[in-house]
Amino acid sequence: MESNRSGSGGGTAGGRETDDESVSVNLDPKKPTVNFEDDVAGLSEVKQTADMLLALFDPEIRNEVIDRYSDEFASRGNSMLMYGPPGCGKTLVSEAIAYEAKYNSNIEDTYGDVKFLEVKGSDVLSKYSGESEKRVEAIFEKAHGIAQEGFAVLFFDEVETLIPDRSDDTLQRHERSLTNAFLQEMNEIEDNLLVIGATNMPFTIDPAATRRFPIQQFIPQPDESVMAQVWRKKVDSINSVDQIDFEQLGEASVGYT
């Protein structure tokens, strides 16, 4: 996909001019296959948050929320930020939310086919001034196009790399421009697009991002009971599964992810 939208950073670096060049991004939609029931252990609060989030895309529920609380409150459902230690299931949860939207809600009846789009923040970064901003714009442009054909869940892993805190004195100009570009795109999210960000370092994110991600969910490190569930899901097909003490295995696995 190519975008001809001009980046907000501009300028040159390494002898390369980016202002007048198009930028290609790889954003292939996929059918979500991970679900909460079979693939996500524990995280009951996260599942409740996901149910609430998806409910806001039901026109009847959304209209009721608008009547009771305001349109601004109802618009909170278009984005979500997950944060917590690495390896604790943020990427898994994001795809599970897309699965719930596709198979266990009326979103497809309302909007059309649900697609899951995954982007790693570090893959967006470029050493050329202005190019990272263009890539962000191109990603959102393509996501909007895919969403217009139905409904899309756009997931940014390592989102902190795209919205660093602009008050950090060590940031360079193009890094601040990247934050500006991403936050500007987040101001223009339509009803049929859900944006999810995930980060291991929420303390490095620009404070203005909290207004774009008003729903924030902590993904904790699993305790012994959750680790026991993880082991059950992973080894339930082996012949000697009935001989495994999953509770003991869960206790021995605390501290791992």
C-alpha positions as CSV (number, residue, x, y, z in Angstrom):
1,M,0.0,0.0,0.0
2,E,1.3,3.4,-0.9
3,S,0.5,6.7,0.7
4,N,1.2,10.1,-0.8
5,R,0.2,12.0,2.3
6,S,3.1,14.3,3.4
7,G,4.7,13.5,6.7
8,S,4.8,16.0,9.6
9,G,8.5,15.6,10.2
10,G,9.9,16.6,6.8
11,G,13.6,17.4,6.3
12,T,16.5,15.2,5.2
13,A,18.8,12.8,6.9
14,G,21.6,10.8,5.5
15,G,21.3,12.6,2.1
16,R,17.8,11.3,1.6
17,E,14.8,13.5,0.9
18,T,11.4,12.1,2.1
19,D,8.9,15.0,1.8
20,D,7.9,14.1,-1.8
21,E,8.2,10.4,-1.6
22,S,5.5,7.8,-1.0
23,V,5.8,5.3,1.8
24,S,5.0,1.6,1.6
25,V,3.7,-0.3,4.6
26,N,2.8,-3.9,5.1
27,L,-0.6,-4.2,6.9
28,D,-2.2,-7.5,5.8
29,P,-5.5,-8.1,7.5
30,K,-6.0,-11.6,9.0
31,K,-8.8,-13.6,10.4
32,P,-8.5,-13.8,14.2
33,T,-8.0,-17.4,15.5
34,V,-7.2,-16.8,19.2
35,N,-10.1,-16.7,21.6
36,F,-10.5,-16.1,25.3
37,E,-12.1,-19.5,26.2
38,D,-9.5,-21.7,24.6
39,D,-6.3,-19.7,24.5
40,V,-6.3,-17.1,27.2
41,A,-5.8,-18.3,30.8
42,G,-7.0,-16.2,33.7
43,L,-7.4,-12.4,33.1
44,S,-11.0,-12.4,34.1
45,E,-11.0,-8.6,34.5
46,V,-9.5,-8.2,31.1
47,K,-12.3,-10.3,29.6
48,Q,-14.9,-8.1,31.3
49,T,-13.2,-5.0,30.0
50,A,-13.3,-6.5,26.5
51,D,-17.0,-7.3,26.8
52,M,-17.7,-3.7,27.8
53,L,-15.6,-2.4,25.0
54,L,-17.3,-4.4,22.3
55,A,-20.7,-3.7,23.8
56,L,-20.2,0.0,23.0
57,F,-20.3,-0.9,19.3
58,D,-23.8,-2.2,19.6
59,P,-26.0,0.7,18.2
60,E,-28.7,0.2,20.8
61,I,-26.3,0.1,23.7
62,R,-24.3,2.9,22.3
63,N,-27.4,5.1,21.9
64,E,-28.5,4.3,25.5
65,V,-25.0,5.2,26.8
66,I,-25.1,8.5,24.9
67,D,-28.6,9.3,26.3
68,R,-27.4,8.5,29.9
69,Y,-23.8,9.7,29.9
70,S,-23.0,11.8,26.7
71,D,-21.5,11.1,23.3
72,E,-18.1,11.8,24.7
73,F,-18.4,8.9,27.2
74,A,-19.6,6.5,24.4
75,S,-16.7,7.4,22.2
76,R,-14.3,5.9,24.8
77,G,-15.0,2.5,23.2
78,N,-12.8,3.2,20.1
79,S,-9.5,2.6,21.7
80,M,-7.8,0.7,24.5
81,L,-4.3,0.6,26.0
82,M,-2.9,-2.6,27.6
83,Y,0.3,-2.4,29.7
84,G,2.3,-4.7,31.9
85,P,5.4,-6.9,32.0
86,P,6.5,-8.6,28.7
87,G,5.2,-12.1,27.9
88,C,2.0,-11.8,29.8
89,G,-0.5,-12.0,27.0
90,K,-1.1,-8.5,25.6
91,T,-0.8,-9.6,22.0
92,L,-2.9,-12.7,22.7
93,V,-5.6,-10.6,24.3
94,S,-5.7,-8.2,21.4
95,E,-6.4,-11.0,18.9
96,A,-8.9,-12.5,21.3
97,I,-10.8,-9.2,21.3
98,A,-10.9,-9.3,17.5
99,Y,-12.2,-12.9,17.7
100,E,-14.9,-11.9,20.2
101,A,-15.9,-9.1,17.9
102,K,-16.1,-11.4,14.9
103,Y,-17.8,-14.5,16.5
104,N,-19.4,-13.5,19.8
105,S,-21.0,-10.1,19.2
106,N,-23.3,-8.5,16.7
107,I,-20.6,-6.4,15.2
108,E,-20.4,-8.3,11.9
109,D,-24.2,-7.9,11.6
110,T,-23.9,-4.2,12.1
111,Y,-20.7,-3.4,10.2
112,G,-19.5,-6.3,8.2
113,D,-16.5,-8.7,8.2
114,V,-14.1,-8.2,11.2
115,K,-10.4,-8.0,10.3
116,F,-7.4,-8.1,12.7
117,L,-4.4,-5.8,11.8
118,E,-1.2,-6.1,13.7
119,V,1.7,-3.6,13.7
120,K,4.9,-3.7,15.7
121,G,5.9,-0.2,16.7
122,S,9.7,-0.7,16.1
123,D,9.0,-1.8,12.5
124,V,7.5,1.7,11.8
125,L,10.6,3.6,12.9
126,S,13.0,4.8,10.2
127,K,16.4,6.5,10.4
128,Y,15.3,9.0,7.8
129,S,13.7,12.2,9.1
130,G,10.0,12.4,8.3
131,E,9.6,8.8,7.1
132,S,8.3,7.3,10.4
133,E,5.5,9.9,10.5
134,K,4.6,9.0,6.9
135,R,4.5,5.4,7.8
136,V,2.1,6.1,10.7
137,E,-0.1,8.1,8.4
138,A,0.0,5.3,5.8
139,I,-0.9,2.6,8.4
140,F,-3.9,4.6,9.6
141,E,-5.0,5.4,6.0
142,K,-4.9,1.7,5.1
143,A,-6.7,0.7,8.3
144,H,-9.4,3.2,7.6
145,G,-9.8,1.7,4.1
146,I,-10.1,-1.8,5.5
147,A,-12.5,-0.8,8.2
148,Q,-14.8,0.8,5.6
149,E,-15.3,-2.7,4.2
150,G,-16.5,-3.9,7.5
151,F,-14.8,-3.6,10.9
152,A,-11.1,-3.6,11.9
153,V,-9.1,-4.1,15.0
154,L,-5.8,-2.2,14.6
155,F,-3.3,-3.4,17.2
156,F,0.0,-1.6,17.9
157,D,2.6,-3.6,19.8
158,E,5.4,-1.6,21.4
159,V,3.2,1.5,21.0
160,E,5.6,3.4,23.3
161,T,8.0,3.7,20.4
162,L,5.5,5.7,18.4
163,I,4.3,8.1,21.2
164,P,7.4,8.9,23.3
165,D,6.9,11.6,26.0
166,R,7.5,15.0,24.3
167,S,8.7,16.5,27.6
168,D,11.7,14.2,27.6
169,D,14.7,16.5,27.0
170,T,16.7,13.6,25.3
171,L,14.2,13.3,22.5
172,Q,15.1,14.5,19.0
173,R,12.9,16.7,16.9
174,H,11.7,13.9,14.6
175,E,10.7,11.8,17.7
176,R,8.4,14.6,18.9
177,S,7.0,14.9,15.4
178,L,6.3,11.2,15.4
179,T,4.2,11.5,18.6
180,N,2.4,14.5,17.1
181,A,1.6,12.5,14.0
182,F,0.3,9.4,15.9
183,L,-1.9,11.5,18.3
184,Q,-3.3,13.4,15.4
185,E,-4.4,10.2,13.7
186,M,-6.0,9.0,16.9
187,N,-8.2,12.1,16.8
188,E,-9.9,10.8,13.7
189,I,-11.1,7.2,14.6
190,E,-14.4,6.2,13.1
191,D,-17.0,3.9,14.6
192,N,-15.9,0.8,12.6
193,L,-12.3,0.9,13.8
194,L,-11.0,-0.2,17.2
195,V,-7.4,0.8,18.0
196,I,-5.5,-1.2,20.7
197,G,-2.1,-0.3,21.9
198,A,0.2,-2.5,24.1
199,T,3.3,-1.5,26.0
200,N,5.8,-2.8,28.6
201,M,6.8,0.8,29.4
202,P,3.8,3.0,30.0
203,F,5.8,5.5,31.9
204,T,7.6,6.5,28.7
205,I,4.4,7.4,26.8
206,D,3.4,11.0,26.2
207,P,0.7,12.0,28.8
208,A,-1.6,13.3,26.0
209,A,-1.9,9.6,24.8
210,T,-4.0,8.9,27.9
211,R,-6.8,11.0,26.3
212,R,-6.6,9.0,23.1
213,F,-6.6,5.7,25.1
214,P,-9.1,6.4,27.9
215,I,-9.6,2.7,28.6
216,Q,-6.4,1.3,30.1
217,Q,-6.0,-2.3,31.2
218,F,-3.2,-3.7,33.3
219,I,-2.1,-7.2,32.2
220,P,-0.4,-8.7,35.3
221,Q,2.2,-11.4,35.6
222,P,0.3,-14.7,36.1
223,D,0.0,-16.3,39.5
224,E,0.2,-20.0,40.3
225,S,-3.5,-20.7,39.4
226,V,-3.2,-19.0,36.1
227,M,0.1,-20.8,35.3
228,A,-1.6,-24.1,36.1
229,Q,-4.3,-23.1,33.5
230,V,-1.6,-22.2,31.0
231,W,0.0,-25.7,31.4
232,R,-3.4,-27.4,31.0
233,K,-4.1,-25.6,27.8
234,K,-0.6,-26.3,26.4
235,V,-0.2,-30.1,27.2
236,D,-3.8,-31.4,27.3
237,S,-3.2,-33.5,24.2
238,I,-0.3,-35.7,25.5
239,N,-1.1,-39.3,26.5
240,S,0.0,-39.0,30.1
241,V,-1.8,-35.8,30.9
242,D,-3.8,-37.4,33.7
243,Q,-0.6,-38.0,35.6
244,I,0.4,-34.4,35.7
245,D,-0.1,-32.4,38.9
246,F,-0.9,-29.0,37.3
247,E,-1.3,-27.2,40.6
248,Q,2.2,-28.2,41.6
249,L,3.5,-27.3,38.1
250,G,1.7,-23.9,38.4
251,E,3.4,-23.2,41.7
252,A,6.8,-24.1,40.3
253,S,6.2,-21.8,37.3
254,V,5.5,-18.6,39.3
255,G,7.8,-15.8,38.0
256,Y,7.9,-17.2,34.5
257,T,5.8,-15.9,31.6
